[in-house]
């Protein structure tokens, strides 16, 4: 659906097989979904657990058959979240800029597709995907010093110790959010970053004291785009050579 092979611009559609195999009777049931479009993606990270991803979307049409398609089981080990770090308002993050450790996080990306917009007159099938304004929502639970937590609270307020009156500007001050995940720095270790631009905090919990001037709090916010470091894409990953 609306796909040009080799083109670099625009969002791509893709195909997907959904099938089952009745071992006893040897009868197979396979649906080939064509023109698949991803509308929303949700990433969930919890300390000590594997990364979870949910995807929602729609497709143009489907063809059913009894022919199976062989698959090769993916042998890549799942990503276990264990080394999350949180940067706020930094351009090039370094170890000195880490302000907290991440206990859990959810990142939701919504392309706001309206399939009805791309439905050709007189056709039952969607002919082209029409994206709306992309929206990013994020929630993180972090551990940080009480001093840094006080600074985050002032960022939320828009002023020191009290909410901004909103007369100077109609928008909050925007920041950059970077979530860094790493298996390590040895050869073959996997690394990833979620980088969001123009971030604002919607709400922030009261800090919970867990000892030694360390507190835990949950921050809920939004973002407008991925960073220019990733050509406006929100995620990058690499393997240490």
Secondary structure by P-SEA (a helix, b strand, c coil): cccccccccccccbbbbbbcccccccbbbbbbbccccccbbbbbbcccccbbbbbbbcccccccccbbbbbbccccccccccbbbbbcccccccccccccccccbbbbbbcccccccccccccccccbbbbcbbbbbbbbbbbbcaaaaaaaaaaaacccccccccccccccbbbbbbbbbcccccccbbbbbbbbcccccccccccccccccbbbbcccccccccccccccccbbbbccc
